[in-house]
């Protein structure tokens, strides 16, 4: 398949960029928007944490599992129709979620969150792939950097937006949180139909349906198994049915998936990536970057412990991370255009590691707000340079433009797996030794993620 972006006199690069950035903003907001109102929704349905957490888990699981399938579909059918289709699916999911309150049905809410995840998982990789294809080589890094900044900001402010919306409409009308997405999706769909460029798809190769289904099942089984591992009792938890059953299913599904992809005319996952050293390094680094990104969700607890602040107030201390990290991606993107992704990524990882170590050895030992903010700012600056743009640039420069959607989606999947695997380890440290010692080990673990990625990057060479 070969796709060429046609010139479009009705829209320039700026309009295309703006539409995709708004799509990234929308997709990112709903990653964290549900967190602050989860307890409100649970109470409305009369549920406990065990059941209520699934409104988050089901989104995370299906978001990760479907990313590569949607990315491959974009390469085959064109990024514009897939992007619009994802917006339609996301809008439908938001409508279902909103109606769940009227129907007083938690299963309906879960179904809506699943549909939302399928729509959202295509918005981010398709947008990044299109941005990478639209901008010339000398401006690609800057564009990907701005895109990473928007996605990062959306993740940080998502919780604040969720609290704001529910604060305005009241806890009894939490469905407004989901209805809010519908007019935004409609506006983006109309703008996309008129402004986004079309792609000439010269290859009508069908989507690898068996491979797609097996990939989704394989990823879901793996994540189900990982989520039930207790790092405090690893041997006991691995031997439990909650881990063993999905783990065995994962092995069988993985074997079937590999056999299917070897025979597929147009595989959903390119197995040759595993023989491409730069792509393998990019995947490993993306996994650990995902591990570091998810650490941000635990930082409020660290801040509350250091400052002896009330439970729930730690989110205010995370604001410096969002503000500082906002500047990293666009600046880093500009530097990538000039020096390439390797030095930018290594610099960002080094600064992020220094931030985690500062928090562990300095901030954690003193109830000083300034020292806490300094540590968080150092960490945020490093993450701003490291997350998103460098790995996307690395995979794009080592793959064909005709498979950019699948390539970006593969990296997004690996990063998402990291965000799913890491919490069990990080929270295991906190649970095993409550207090300063637990948070100290957790912060050292986050620094280790950065250092491992840094070592891997020393071996990176563009193919």
Secondary structure as GFF3:
##gff-version 3
##sequence-region A 1 463
A	DSSP	alpha_helix	13	32	.	.	.	ID=ss1
A	DSSP	three_ten_helix	35	37	.	.	.	ID=ss2
A	DSSP	alpha_helix	38	45	.	.	.	ID=ss3
A	DSSP	alpha_helix	49	52	.	.	.	ID=ss4
A	DSSP	alpha_helix	54	77	.	.	.	ID=ss5
A	DSSP	alpha_helix	79	103	.	.	.	ID=ss6
A	DSSP	alpha_helix	106	134	.	.	.	ID=ss7
A	DSSP	alpha_helix	137	169	.	.	.	ID=ss8
A	DSSP	three_ten_helix	171	173	.	.	.	ID=ss9
A	DSSP	alpha_helix	176	195	.	.	.	ID=ss10
A	DSSP	alpha_helix	209	227	.	.	.	ID=ss11
A	DSSP	three_ten_helix	231	233	.	.	.	ID=ss12
A	DSSP	alpha_helix	234	238	.	.	.	ID=ss13
A	DSSP	alpha_helix	241	263	.	.	.	ID=ss14
A	DSSP	three_ten_helix	271	275	.	.	.	ID=ss15
A	DSSP	alpha_helix	277	307	.	.	.	ID=ss16
A	DSSP	three_ten_helix	314	318	.	.	.	ID=ss17
A	DSSP	alpha_helix	319	339	.	.	.	ID=ss18
A	DSSP	alpha_helix	341	361	.	.	.	ID=ss19
A	DSSP	three_ten_helix	363	365	.	.	.	ID=ss20
A	DSSP	alpha_helix	369	386	.	.	.	ID=ss21
A	DSSP	alpha_helix	389	396	.	.	.	ID=ss22
A	DSSP	three_ten_helix	401	403	.	.	.	ID=ss23
A	DSSP	alpha_helix	404	432	.	.	.	ID=ss24
A	DSSP	alpha_helix	436	457	.	.	.	ID=ss25
###
